[in-house]
Amino acid sequence: MPAIVPIEFSGSPEPTLGVEWEFALTDKVSGDLSNSAADLFAAFGSAHPHLAGKVHKELLRNTVELVTGICRTTGEAVADLAETLHAVRGVADDLGVDLYGAGTHPFAQWSTQLLTEGHRYAELIERTQWWGRQMLIWGVHVHVGISHRDKVLPILSSLLNYYPHLLALSASSPMWSGRDTSYASNRAMMFQQLPTAGLPFQFQTWHEFEAFVADQKTTGIIDHINEIRWDIRPSPHLGTIEVRVCDGTTNLHELSALVALIHCLVVDLDRRFSAGETLPQMAPWLVQENKWRAARYGLEAIVILDADCTERLVTEDLADLLVRLAPIAADLGCVDELAGISEIITRGASYQRQRATFADTRDMRAVVASVVDELE
């Protein structure tokens, strides 16, 4: 049996927030992906050195990631991102590229994309090969601070009950390689092909998680805990639960709504656990089915709500969920932002808007332009 090495969890005394927002770079003329991230990083570092730490590299040279500092509220996190976004867009404009915030690009080809330099990225591609090279996907990651490690896994497992709600709302990746996939989120289906990605295992104790990590390291599946790329995962060094369910988001308003919803959900579960409640969970096969339904049908998905296999249209359940979370939103100062969830449902999610644009224009480049325009 592998030796189990304790994993320290640097607990957060408050339910702080951190947000990571991935963007593709697209050429202003052709709308295709642009492998110009290295040029952007160089220019950005010179023009805005005080913000350089808030713009990160990713696997491919067509991608940049904007990150916040440690924030207390959704409003603070969004303001943080907005400042960085404004600066990055100015540099991108000078390079002739736009920031594109959906989960996939409608017509780009993986074979023309360049890998970011670095041993970690090269090793990932060497191992995953064709599937790794296919990863033309972009998402939003939200960290929420947790005070003690013993809370993390019960909250994580219970949070999976809301996986389809978050994916349906954020779904923005219906098209792939020049055709409509008939999925609301093709990104969710693509990313889970990597060996350590997809749905998390549902452990009950921190010791079980430590034993899992020990097995992963002993067998060479991972070298570092960050290589566990679950859709929801613990981030022990930050003292957070990291929610990585959401597709890329096209605009700040919808981003703020999703961040508020995630913040409220995690804090609600944290408070219930701290009060002695046994948090509700569903069997892994039900969670897996919910992921597929949300990826396939988006806001039209009928989802499984509980271990008794109660089913309901996801938008109907969201309406009741928003009412239940209203006191939490008031405590967290995100009432206005959480109200944006209803607006997504009324307006239509990004995957629906992209399809409507294509139906009107029959032009994938118009879809790219519509996504870029939404960032305005």
C-alpha positions as CSV (number, residue, x, y, z in Angstrom):
1,M,0.0,0.0,0.0
2,P,1.4,3.4,-0.9
3,A,2.5,5.7,2.0
4,I,-0.2,8.3,2.6
5,V,1.3,11.8,2.9
6,P,-0.9,14.3,4.8
7,I,-2.2,17.1,2.6
8,E,-2.5,20.4,4.4
9,F,-5.5,22.4,3.8
10,S,-4.9,26.1,4.3
11,G,-8.4,27.0,5.5
12,S,-9.9,30.4,4.7
13,P,-11.4,32.1,7.7
14,E,-14.1,33.7,5.5
15,P,-15.9,32.4,2.3
16,T,-13.7,34.5,0.1
17,L,-13.9,34.4,-3.7
18,G,-11.4,34.0,-6.6
19,V,-12.3,33.8,-10.3
20,E,-10.4,32.6,-13.3
21,W,-11.8,33.6,-16.7
22,E,-10.4,32.0,-19.9
23,F,-10.5,33.7,-23.3
24,A,-9.6,32.6,-26.8
25,L,-7.8,35.0,-29.0
26,T,-9.4,35.5,-32.4
27,D,-8.2,37.3,-35.5
28,K,-10.2,40.5,-36.1
29,V,-10.4,39.9,-39.8
30,S,-10.9,36.1,-40.2
31,G,-12.5,35.3,-36.9
32,D,-10.3,32.3,-36.6
33,L,-8.2,31.5,-33.6
34,S,-4.9,33.4,-33.3
35,N,-1.7,31.9,-31.8
36,S,-0.6,35.3,-30.5
37,A,-0.7,34.9,-26.7
38,A,3.1,35.2,-26.4
39,D,3.0,38.6,-28.2
40,L,0.1,39.7,-26.0
41,F,1.9,38.7,-22.8
42,A,5.0,40.6,-23.8
43,A,3.1,43.7,-24.7
44,F,0.9,43.5,-21.7
45,G,3.8,43.1,-19.3
46,S,5.4,46.3,-20.7
47,A,2.2,48.4,-20.7
48,H,0.7,47.2,-17.5
49,P,3.4,45.7,-15.2
50,H,1.1,46.2,-12.1
51,L,-1.4,43.8,-13.6
52,A,0.9,41.3,-15.1
53,G,0.2,38.7,-12.4
54,K,-3.4,38.8,-13.2
55,V,-3.0,37.4,-16.8
56,H,-1.9,33.8,-17.1
57,K,-0.7,31.4,-19.8
58,E,-2.6,28.3,-20.7
59,L,-2.0,25.1,-22.6
60,L,-2.3,26.7,-26.1
61,R,-1.0,29.9,-27.5
62,N,-4.5,31.0,-28.5
63,T,-5.5,31.4,-24.9
64,V,-5.2,33.9,-22.0
65,E,-6.6,33.6,-18.5
66,L,-7.7,36.5,-16.4
67,V,-7.6,36.0,-12.6
68,T,-8.7,38.0,-9.6
69,G,-7.0,38.5,-6.3
70,I,-8.7,37.3,-3.1
71,C,-12.1,39.0,-3.0
72,R,-14.9,39.2,-0.4
73,T,-17.9,39.7,-2.7
74,T,-19.0,39.0,-6.3
75,G,-19.0,42.7,-7.0
76,E,-15.4,43.0,-5.9
77,A,-14.4,40.0,-8.0
78,V,-16.1,41.4,-11.1
79,A,-14.7,44.8,-10.7
80,D,-11.2,43.2,-10.4
81,L,-11.7,41.3,-13.6
82,A,-13.2,44.3,-15.4
83,E,-10.0,46.4,-14.7
84,T,-7.8,43.6,-16.1
85,L,-10.1,43.0,-19.0
86,H,-10.1,46.6,-20.1
87,A,-6.3,46.7,-20.1
88,V,-6.0,43.4,-21.9
89,R,-8.4,44.4,-24.6
90,G,-6.4,47.5,-25.3
91,V,-3.3,45.4,-25.9
92,A,-5.2,42.9,-28.0
93,D,-6.7,45.6,-30.2
94,D,-3.2,46.8,-31.0
95,L,-2.3,43.2,-32.0
96,G,-5.3,42.8,-34.3
97,V,-7.1,40.2,-32.1
98,D,-10.3,40.0,-30.1
99,L,-11.1,38.3,-26.8
100,Y,-13.6,35.5,-27.3
101,G,-15.4,34.2,-24.2
102,A,-17.4,31.1,-25.2
103,G,-16.6,27.5,-24.3
104,T,-15.6,26.5,-27.8
105,H,-14.9,28.1,-31.2
106,P,-17.4,27.3,-33.9
107,F,-15.0,26.5,-36.8
108,A,-11.4,26.5,-35.7
109,Q,-9.2,23.4,-36.4
110,W,-7.1,21.9,-33.7
111,S,-4.3,21.0,-36.0
112,T,-3.3,24.6,-36.6
113,Q,-3.0,25.5,-32.9
114,L,0.4,25.9,-31.2
115,L,1.4,24.6,-27.8
116,T,2.6,27.1,-25.1
117,E,6.3,26.5,-24.3
118,G,6.9,24.7,-21.0
119,H,7.7,21.2,-19.8
120,R,4.3,20.8,-18.0
121,Y,2.4,21.4,-21.2
122,A,4.6,19.3,-23.4
123,E,4.3,16.4,-21.0
124,L,0.5,16.7,-20.9
125,I,0.4,16.4,-24.7
126,E,2.9,13.6,-24.8
127,R,0.7,11.6,-22.6
128,T,-2.8,12.5,-23.9
129,Q,-1.9,12.8,-27.6
130,W,-4.9,13.3,-29.9
131,W,-7.3,14.1,-27.1
132,G,-4.9,16.6,-25.5
133,R,-4.5,18.4,-28.8
134,Q,-8.2,18.6,-29.2
135,M,-8.7,20.8,-26.1
136,L,-9.9,24.0,-27.9
137,I,-12.0,24.7,-24.8
138,W,-12.4,27.7,-22.5
139,G,-14.1,27.9,-19.1
140,V,-14.7,29.9,-15.9
141,H,-13.4,28.6,-12.6
142,V,-14.7,30.0,-9.2
143,H,-12.9,29.5,-5.9
144,V,-14.8,29.8,-2.6
145,G,-12.9,29.8,0.7
146,I,-13.6,27.0,3.2
147,S,-12.6,27.3,6.8
148,H,-11.6,23.6,7.6
149,R,-10.7,20.6,5.5
150,D,-13.3,18.4,7.1
151,K,-16.0,20.5,5.4
152,V,-14.6,20.3,1.9
153,L,-15.6,16.8,0.7
154,P,-19.1,16.8,2.1
155,I,-19.8,20.2,0.6
156,L,-18.2,19.1,-2.7
157,S,-20.3,16.0,-3.0
158,S,-23.5,17.8,-2.2
159,L,-22.6,20.6,-4.6
160,L,-22.7,18.0,-7.4
161,N,-26.5,18.1,-7.1
162,Y,-26.4,21.5,-8.7
163,Y,-23.9,20.6,-11.4
164,P,-26.6,20.6,-14.2
165,H,-27.9,23.9,-13.1
166,L,-24.5,25.6,-13.5
167,L,-23.7,23.9,-16.7
168,A,-27.1,24.6,-18.3
169,L,-26.9,28.3,-17.4
170,S,-23.3,28.7,-18.7
171,A,-23.5,26.4,-21.7
172,S,-21.8,28.2,-24.6
173,S,-20.2,25.5,-26.8
174,P,-22.7,24.1,-29.2
175,M,-20.5,24.2,-32.3
176,W,-17.3,22.4,-33.1
177,S,-15.1,22.2,-36.2
178,G,-17.7,23.9,-38.4
179,R,-20.8,22.1,-37.4
180,D,-23.5,22.2,-34.7
181,T,-23.0,19.3,-32.3
182,S,-26.6,19.3,-31.0
183,Y,-25.1,19.7,-27.5
184,A,-25.4,22.9,-25.5
185,S,-22.0,22.2,-24.0
186,N,-19.7,20.2,-26.2
187,R,-16.8,21.5,-24.0
188,A,-18.1,19.4,-21.0
189,M,-18.0,16.3,-23.2
190,M,-14.5,17.1,-24.6
191,F,-12.7,18.0,-21.3
192,Q,-13.7,14.8,-19.6
193,Q,-11.6,12.8,-22.1
194,L,-8.4,13.7,-20.3
195,P,-7.4,11.0,-17.8
196,T,-7.7,13.1,-14.6
197,A,-10.6,15.3,-15.7
198,G,-14.4,15.0,-15.4
199,L,-16.5,14.4,-12.4
200,P,-14.8,14.1,-9.0
201,F,-14.9,10.9,-6.9
202,Q,-17.2,11.4,-3.9
203,F,-15.1,10.9,-0.9
204,Q,-16.5,11.3,2.6
205,T,-13.3,12.1,4.6
206,W,-10.1,14.0,4.0
207,H,-8.1,10.8,4.7
208,E,-9.8,9.0,1.8
209,F,-8.8,11.9,-0.4
210,E,-5.2,11.7,0.8
211,A,-5.1,8.0,0.1
212,F,-6.4,8.6,-3.4
213,V,-3.7,11.2,-4.1
214,A,-1.1,8.8,-2.8
215,D,-2.3,6.2,-5.2
216,Q,-2.2,8.7,-8.1
217,K,1.3,9.7,-7.3
218,T,2.6,6.2,-6.7
219,T,1.4,5.0,-10.0
220,G,2.6,8.0,-11.9
221,I,-0.9,9.3,-12.9
222,I,0.0,12.7,-11.4
223,D,3.1,14.4,-10.1
224,H,1.3,17.3,-8.5
225,I,-2.1,17.6,-7.0
226,N,-3.0,20.4,-9.5
227,E,-3.0,17.7,-12.2
228,I,-6.3,16.4,-10.8
229,R,-8.5,18.4,-13.2
230,W,-12.0,17.5,-11.8
231,D,-15.0,19.7,-12.6
232,I,-15.2,20.5,-8.9
233,R,-12.0,19.9,-6.8
234,P,-10.4,20.9,-3.6
235,S,-7.6,23.5,-3.8
236,P,-5.7,22.7,-0.6
237,H,-3.0,25.4,-1.0
238,L,-5.6,28.1,-1.4
239,G,-8.1,26.8,1.1
240,T,-10.9,26.7,-1.4
241,I,-13.3,24.5,-3.3
242,E,-12.8,25.2,-7.0
243,V,-15.9,25.0,-9.2
244,R,-14.8,24.4,-12.8
245,V,-18.2,23.3,-14.2
246,C,-19.0,26.4,-16.3
247,D,-18.3,27.0,-20.0
248,G,-16.6,30.2,-21.0
249,T,-18.8,33.2,-20.4
250,T,-19.2,35.9,-23.0
251,N,-19.9,39.0,-20.8
252,L,-19.4,40.4,-17.3
253,H,-23.1,40.5,-16.5
254,E,-23.6,36.8,-16.9
255,L,-20.3,36.1,-15.3
256,S,-21.4,38.0,-12.2
257,A,-24.6,36.0,-12.0
258,L,-22.8,32.7,-12.2
259,V,-20.2,33.7,-9.6
260,A,-23.0,34.9,-7.2
261,L,-24.9,31.6,-7.6
262,I,-21.8,29.5,-6.9
263,H,-20.9,31.7,-3.9
264,C,-24.4,31.3,-2.5
265,L,-24.5,27.6,-3.1
266,V,-21.2,26.9,-1.4
267,V,-21.9,29.2,1.6
268,D,-25.4,27.7,2.0
269,L,-24.0,24.1,2.1
270,D,-21.2,25.3,4.5
271,R,-23.6,26.8,6.9
272,R,-25.9,23.7,6.8
273,F,-23.0,21.4,7.4
274,S,-21.7,23.5,10.3
275,A,-25.2,23.4,11.8
276,G,-25.0,19.6,12.0
277,E,-27.0,18.7,8.9
278,T,-26.1,15.7,6.8
279,L,-25.8,17.2,3.4
280,P,-27.8,15.6,0.6
281,Q,-25.9,13.6,-2.0
282,M,-26.8,11.6,-5.1
283,A,-25.2,8.4,-6.4
284,P,-22.4,8.9,-8.9
285,W,-24.5,7.4,-11.7
286,L,-27.2,10.0,-11.2
287,V,-24.6,12.8,-11.1
288,Q,-23.1,11.5,-14.3
289,E,-26.5,11.4,-16.0
290,N,-27.3,15.0,-14.9
291,K,-24.0,16.2,-16.4
292,W,-24.9,14.5,-19.7
293,R,-28.4,15.9,-19.7
294,A,-27.3,19.5,-19.1
295,A,-24.5,19.2,-21.7
296,R,-27.0,17.8,-24.2
297,Y,-30.1,19.9,-23.6
298,G,-28.9,23.0,-21.6
299,L,-31.8,25.0,-20.2
300,E,-34.3,22.4,-21.6
301,A,-32.8,19.6,-19.5
302,I,-35.0,17.6,-17.1
303,V,-32.6,16.9,-14.3
304,I,-32.6,14.5,-11.3
305,L,-32.9,16.3,-8.1
306,D,-32.3,13.8,-5.3
307,A,-31.5,10.2,-4.3
308,D,-35.2,9.4,-4.8
309,C,-34.8,10.2,-8.5
310,T,-37.2,13.1,-8.4
311,E,-37.0,14.9,-11.8
312,R,-37.8,18.4,-12.9
313,L,-37.1,20.9,-15.6
314,V,-33.9,22.7,-14.6
315,T,-35.3,26.2,-15.1
316,E,-38.2,25.4,-12.8
317,D,-35.9,24.2,-10.1
318,L,-33.7,27.2,-10.6
319,A,-36.6,29.5,-9.9
320,D,-37.2,27.9,-6.5
321,L,-33.5,27.8,-5.8
322,L,-33.2,31.5,-6.3
323,V,-35.9,32.1,-3.7
324,R,-34.3,29.8,-1.2
325,L,-30.9,31.4,-1.6
326,A,-32.2,35.0,-1.3
327,P,-31.2,35.4,2.4
328,I,-27.7,34.0,1.6
329,A,-27.4,36.5,-1.2
330,A,-28.3,39.3,1.1
331,D,-25.7,38.2,3.6
332,L,-23.0,38.0,0.8
333,G,-24.0,41.3,-0.8
334,C,-24.8,39.8,-4.2
335,V,-28.6,40.2,-4.5
336,D,-28.4,42.2,-7.7
337,E,-25.9,39.9,-9.2
338,L,-27.9,36.7,-8.4
339,A,-30.9,38.3,-10.1
340,G,-29.0,38.0,-13.3
341,I,-29.7,34.2,-13.3
342,S,-33.3,34.9,-14.1
343,E,-32.2,37.2,-16.9
344,I,-30.1,34.4,-18.5
345,I,-33.1,32.1,-18.5
346,T,-35.3,34.8,-20.0
347,R,-32.8,36.0,-22.6
348,G,-31.5,32.5,-23.4
349,A,-28.1,31.1,-22.7
350,S,-25.1,31.7,-24.9
351,Y,-25.5,28.4,-26.8
352,Q,-29.1,29.4,-27.7
353,R,-27.9,32.9,-28.8
354,Q,-25.1,31.4,-31.0
355,R,-27.6,29.1,-32.7
356,A,-30.0,31.9,-33.3
357,T,-27.2,34.0,-34.9
358,F,-26.2,31.1,-37.2
359,A,-29.9,30.5,-38.1
360,D,-30.1,34.1,-39.2
361,T,-26.8,34.3,-41.1
362,R,-25.7,30.8,-42.0
363,D,-22.2,32.1,-41.2
364,M,-19.9,30.8,-38.5
365,R,-17.9,34.0,-38.6
366,A,-21.0,35.9,-37.7
367,V,-21.3,33.6,-34.6
368,V,-17.7,34.5,-33.6
369,A,-18.5,38.2,-34.1
370,S,-21.6,37.9,-32.0
371,V,-19.7,36.4,-29.1
372,V,-17.0,39.0,-29.3
373,D,-19.6,41.8,-29.4
374,E,-21.2,40.6,-26.2
375,L,-18.0,41.4,-24.3
376,E,-18.8,45.1,-25.1
